[in-house]
């Protein structure tokens, strides 16, 4: 458990957390603020069963996960539902676009793939020294020191 809560001193890590946390915090909140366009209405349009349940279920995980990653609290754990969300989004909304051609698919995939890989980076590396995880659980001393 201690390994899961350790942090790293990777230069620039804070920027990854800010980007990832911000994107998911905003995306999750929009599911509640704009239910027709971003929440249950969109999930219904995509053919999800129980669109109200799934839209708000995903929205809660995006808000909490995004906020936790942004502040660096339980960062690795917060990355897991984000990774799952992005994998489902890629499979359900992006892969079908491959039928219309590679370049349209590649264009549509760019943000989802970027967020998936950033979340995976956070899962692998934990947080950084500017996180709550660092202040609560310490840091790994073997990593590159930030000056």
Buried (B, 14 or more C-beta within 10 A) or exposed (E): EEEEBBBBBBEEBBEBBEBBBBBBBEBBBBBBEEBEEBBBBBBBEBEBEEBBEBBBBBBBBBBBBBBBBBBBBBBBBBBBBBBBBBEEBBEEBBEEBEEEEEEEBEEBBEEBBBBBEBBBBBBEBBBBBBBBBBBEBEBBEEBEEBE
